[in-house]
Amino acid sequence: MTTQTDLARRLRTLHAQPPLVLPNAWDAGSARAIEAAGAAAIATTSAGVSWAAGVEDAGGLNRTTAIAALRAICAAVSVPVTADIEAGYDDVAATVAAALEAGAVGINLEDSTGGGLDDPAVHAARIAAARAAAVAAGIDLVINARTDTYLFGDGSGTADRAKAYAEAGADVLFVPGVVDPSTIEQLVKESPLPLNVMVGPGAPTVAELTALGVTRISVGPAITTAAYGFATAAAKELLSSGTYESLSTR
């Protein structure tokens, strides 16, 4: 029987054998589909979980709803799951404890709230609280420290934040909003932590990113967006023309 300790060890090992490619799930059904496709681990997307719950991303989700979705995802698959817990829902220690109880063995923890960057010391404290909660639970949690320096700024201070987050107990640096190869290569050189980037159409391939030194690659809400986009298009066709041609392509 695979224990949570085993899953935590497996997730950490996957980071030591890059690239770790993480399709992002938003519910139990999408998680099962991603596992069936061959994923060695699964990441959740807070945006997708929010939309599935009928609320807006970046502020609409709360701990109770997020953990309920996470519990269903973890129960549906046999691979390690790392959970997007946004900025921790006010009480990081309580959220991490709940995520671990739900079965997660990794988390994403972001350094922005309310559409703006938080002070790096504030986020370092969140990371330290997350690590302490994991130690108390006896789980070797993989902490993916997300910095939004490129989403809400020009990237200034990214290296300094990476160092502070590493010292606080983070394992990986997640920098969404960056797909330029030269910038990625510089981030790999400057960061004391392995680098996670978020990709989509137009981004370098997995092989190219690996060659640049990227350890972890995820797609954020891109799969969720595509799935809901297809549902909308199919429904519009059915309701307008009464035909079903879009369904034949899947």
C-alpha positions in Angstrom: 0.0 0.0 0.0 1.3 3.4 -1.0 1.4 5.8 1.9 1.4 9.6 1.9 5.0 9.4 3.0 5.7 7.4 -0.1 3.9 9.9 -2.3 5.9 12.8 -0.7 9.1 10.9 -1.3 8.1 10.2 -4.9 7.3 13.9 -5.6 10.6 15.0 -4.2 12.4 12.4 -6.3 10.6 13.6 -9.5 12.1 17.1 -8.9 15.5 15.5 -8.7 15.0 13.9 -12.1 13.8 16.7 -14.3 11.8 17.6 -16.2 8.8 17.2 -14.0 5.8 18.0 -16.3 2.6 18.7 -14.4 -0.7 19.0 -16.2 -3.1 20.9 -13.9 -6.4 19.4 -12.7 -9.4 21.1 -11.3 -11.6 18.2 -10.1 -11.6 14.5 -9.6 -12.6 13.7 -13.2 -9.9 15.9 -14.8 -7.3 14.4 -12.4 -8.2 10.9 -13.4 -7.9 11.9 -17.1 -4.5 13.4 -16.5 -3.3 10.3 -14.6 -4.6 8.1 -17.4 -2.6 10.1 -19.9 0.5 9.1 -18.1 1.3 12.0 -15.7 3.7 11.0 -12.9 2.2 13.7 -10.6 -0.6 16.1 -10.8 -0.8 19.8 -9.8 -4.1 21.6 -9.1 -5.0 25.0 -10.5 -6.8 27.4 -8.2 -8.3 29.2 -11.2 -9.8 25.9 -12.4 -11.0 24.9 -9.0 -12.6 28.4 -8.6 -14.4 28.2 -12.0 -15.6 24.7 -11.2 -17.1 26.1 -8.0 -18.7 28.9 -9.9 -16.6 31.7 -8.3 -14.0 34.0 -9.7 -10.3 33.3 -9.6 -8.0 35.3 -7.4 -10.3 36.0 -4.5 -13.4 33.9 -5.0 -12.1 30.7 -3.5 -12.0 30.0 0.2 -10.2 27.3 2.2 -13.3 25.1 2.7 -14.1 24.9 -1.0 -10.4 24.5 -2.1 -9.8 21.7 0.3 -13.0 19.9 -0.6 -11.9 19.9 -4.2 -8.3 18.8 -3.3 -9.6 15.9 -1.2 -11.7 14.6 -4.1 -8.7 14.9 -6.4 -6.3 13.1 -4.1 -8.8 10.3 -3.5 -9.3 9.8 -7.3 -5.7 9.2 -8.2 -2.7 7.2 -7.1 0.1 9.7 -8.1 1.4 12.5 -5.9 -0.7 15.7 -5.9 0.6 19.2 -5.3 -2.0 21.8 -4.4 -2.4 25.4 -5.4 -3.4 27.1 -2.2 -3.0 30.6 -3.5 -1.6 32.8 -0.7 -2.8 30.4 2.0 -6.3 31.7 2.7 -5.3 33.9 5.6 -4.1 31.2 7.9 -1.3 29.3 6.1 -0.6 26.8 8.8 -4.3 25.8 9.0 -4.5 25.6 5.2 -1.4 23.4 4.9 -2.6 21.1 7.7 -5.9 20.7 5.9 -4.2 20.1 2.5 -2.0 17.4 4.1 -5.0 15.8 5.7 -6.7 15.8 2.3 -3.7 13.9 0.9 -1.6 16.5 -0.8 2.2 16.2 -0.7 3.1 19.5 -2.3 1.8 23.1 -2.4 2.1 26.2 -4.5 2.1 29.3 -2.3 2.0 32.7 -4.0 3.4 36.1 -3.0 0.6 38.3 -4.3 -2.8 39.3 -2.8 -5.4 41.7 -4.0 -3.8 42.1 -7.4 -0.4 43.2 -6.1 2.9 41.9 -4.8 3.3 41.4 -1.1 6.5 42.3 0.8 9.0 39.4 0.4 9.3 39.1 4.2 5.5 38.5 4.4 5.8 35.7 2.0 8.8 34.3 3.6 6.8 34.1 6.8 4.1 32.2 5.0 6.6 29.7 3.7 8.1 29.2 7.1 4.6 28.6 8.5 3.9 26.1 5.8 7.1 24.2 6.5 6.4 24.2 10.2 2.9 22.7 9.6 4.4 20.0 7.4 7.1 19.1 9.9 4.4 18.9 12.6 2.4 16.5 10.4 5.5 14.4 9.6 5.2 14.9 5.8 8.2 16.0 3.7 6.1 18.6 1.8 7.4 20.1 -1.4 6.9 23.8 -1.3 6.7 25.6 -4.6 7.2 29.3 -3.9 5.4 31.3 -6.5 6.6 34.9 -7.2 4.5 37.2 -9.3 7.2 39.7 -10.0 6.6 39.3 -13.8 2.8 39.3 -13.5 2.7 42.5 -11.5 6.0 44.1 -12.4 9.1 44.0 -14.5 10.7 41.1 -12.8 12.8 43.3 -10.5 13.8 41.6 -7.2 13.1 38.1 -8.4 16.5 36.8 -7.4 16.3 38.4 -3.9 12.9 37.0 -3.3 14.2 33.5 -4.4 17.0 33.7 -1.8 14.6 34.8 0.9 12.1 32.1 0.1 14.8 29.4 -0.1 16.0 30.5 3.4 12.4 30.3 4.7 12.1 26.7 3.5 10.9 26.6 -0.1 12.0 23.9 -2.4 11.2 25.3 -5.8 10.8 28.8 -7.3 7.7 29.3 -9.5 7.8 32.3 -11.9 4.7 32.5 -14.0 4.5 35.0 -16.8 8.0 34.2 -18.2 8.5 32.2 -21.5 11.4 34.1 -23.0 14.4 31.7 -23.3 17.0 34.3 -22.3 15.0 35.4 -19.3 14.4 31.8 -18.2 18.1 31.0 -18.6 19.0 34.0 -16.4 16.5 33.0 -13.7 18.0 29.5 -13.7 21.4 31.0 -13.1 20.3 33.4 -10.4 17.9 31.3 -8.4 19.1 29.2 -5.5 16.0 27.0 -6.1 15.0 24.8 -9.0 12.8 26.7 -11.5 9.2 26.1 -12.3 7.7 27.9 -15.3 4.1 28.0 -16.6 3.7 27.3 -20.3 1.1 27.5 -23.0 0.9 28.0 -26.8 3.9 29.8 -28.1 6.2 28.9 -25.2 9.3 26.8 -25.7 8.8 23.1 -25.8 9.5 20.8 -22.8 12.8 19.7 -24.4 13.8 23.3 -24.9 13.0 24.3 -21.4 14.8 21.3 -20.0 17.9 22.4 -22.0 17.6 25.8 -20.4 17.8 24.2 -17.0 14.1 24.3 -16.0 13.1 21.6 -13.5 9.4 21.8 -13.4 6.8 22.7 -16.1 3.1 23.3 -15.5 0.3 24.8 -17.6 -1.8 26.5 -14.9 -5.5 26.9 -16.0 -4.8 26.3 -19.7 -6.4 22.9 -19.8 -9.4 24.1 -17.8 -9.8 27.0 -20.2 -9.7 24.8 -23.2 -12.2 22.3 -21.7 -14.7 25.1 -20.8 -14.1 26.7 -24.2 -15.0 23.5 -26.0 -18.1 23.0 -23.8 -19.2 26.6 -24.7 -18.6 26.1 -28.4 -20.4 22.7 -28.5 -23.4 24.1 -26.6 -23.6 27.1 -28.9 -23.6 24.9 -32.0 -26.3 22.7 -30.5 -28.5 25.6 -29.4 -28.1 27.7 -32.6 -27.9 25.4 -35.6 -29.0 22.2 -34.0 -26.0 20.3 -35.2 -23.2 18.5 -33.4 -20.2 18.7 -35.7 -17.9 20.1 -33.0 -18.4 16.9 -31.0 -17.0 14.7 -33.8 -13.6 16.2 -33.4 -13.1 14.8 -29.9 
